[in-house]
């Protein structure tokens, strides 16, 4: 699983990173890659007019412009885990 946190390092971007790491730990997800992306070109590719922070899971933007709740993050990660198992 590839997770990107899009942002320049503001407090909301850092909060999002902490929440993602907490959810991964709670779900006992191993082998996930969590990458902080501050590169303007990469951020603009995913965010397309939205503002940071952004959350990308396996290449799909799932949240932009806000810090989602832990339950939302958990739901998105669980969904991707289910898709990976069915491949």
C-alpha positions as CSV (number, residue, x, y, z in Angstrom):
1,X,0.0,0.0,0.0
2,X,1.3,3.4,-1.0
3,X,0.2,6.4,1.0
4,X,1.1,10.0,0.2
5,X,0.5,13.0,2.4
6,X,0.4,16.1,0.3
7,X,1.4,19.3,2.1
8,X,4.1,21.8,3.0
9,X,4.5,20.8,6.6
10,X,1.7,22.9,8.2
11,X,0.1,21.8,11.4
12,X,-2.8,20.2,9.5
13,X,-0.4,18.2,7.3
14,X,1.4,17.0,10.3
15,X,-1.9,16.1,12.0
16,X,-2.9,14.1,9.0
17,X,0.4,12.2,9.0
18,X,0.0,11.3,12.7
19,X,-3.6,10.1,12.1
20,X,-2.6,7.9,9.2
21,X,0.2,6.3,11.2
22,X,-2.1,5.7,14.1
23,X,-4.7,4.0,11.8
24,X,-2.1,1.9,10.2
25,X,-0.9,0.8,13.6
26,X,-4.4,0.1,14.9
27,X,-5.2,-1.9,11.8
28,X,-1.9,-3.7,12.1
29,X,-1.0,-2.9,8.5
30,X,2.5,-3.9,7.7
31,X,4.5,-3.0,4.6
32,X,2.7,0.3,3.8
33,X,4.8,3.1,2.5
34,X,3.9,6.5,3.9
35,X,5.5,9.4,2.1
36,X,5.3,13.1,2.8
37,X,5.1,15.1,-0.5
38,X,5.9,18.8,-0.5
39,X,6.9,19.1,-4.1
40,X,4.6,21.7,-5.7
41,X,4.4,19.9,-9.1
42,X,3.4,16.6,-7.5
43,X,0.9,18.3,-5.2
44,X,-0.7,20.2,-8.0
45,X,-1.0,17.0,-10.1
46,X,-3.1,15.4,-7.3
47,X,-4.8,18.3,-5.8
48,X,-5.9,20.1,-9.0
49,X,-7.2,23.3,-7.5
50,X,-7.8,22.0,-4.0
51,X,-5.6,23.1,-1.1
52,X,-3.4,20.9,1.2
53,X,-3.4,18.7,3.1
54,X,-4.2,15.9,0.7
55,X,-4.3,12.2,1.2
56,X,-3.5,9.8,-1.7
57,X,-3.9,6.0,-1.2
58,X,-2.5,3.8,-4.0
59,X,-2.6,6.7,-6.5
60,X,-6.2,7.9,-5.7
61,X,-6.8,11.2,-4.0
62,X,-9.2,10.4,-1.1
63,X,-9.2,13.7,0.7
64,X,-8.1,17.3,0.1
65,X,-8.3,20.6,1.9
66,X,-9.1,19.2,5.3
67,X,-8.0,16.7,7.9
68,X,-10.3,13.7,7.7
69,X,-11.3,11.8,10.8
70,X,-9.6,8.6,12.0
71,X,-12.8,6.7,11.1
72,X,-12.7,8.0,7.5
73,X,-9.0,7.2,7.1
74,X,-9.6,3.7,8.6
75,X,-12.5,3.1,6.2
76,X,-10.4,4.1,3.1
77,X,-7.4,2.0,4.2
78,X,-9.7,-1.0,5.0
79,X,-11.3,-0.7,1.6
80,X,-7.9,-0.7,-0.2
81,X,-6.8,-3.7,1.9
82,X,-9.9,-5.6,0.8
83,X,-9.2,-4.7,-2.9
84,X,-5.6,-6.0,-2.5
85,X,-6.8,-9.3,-1.0
86,X,-9.1,-9.9,-4.0
87,X,-6.4,-9.4,-6.6
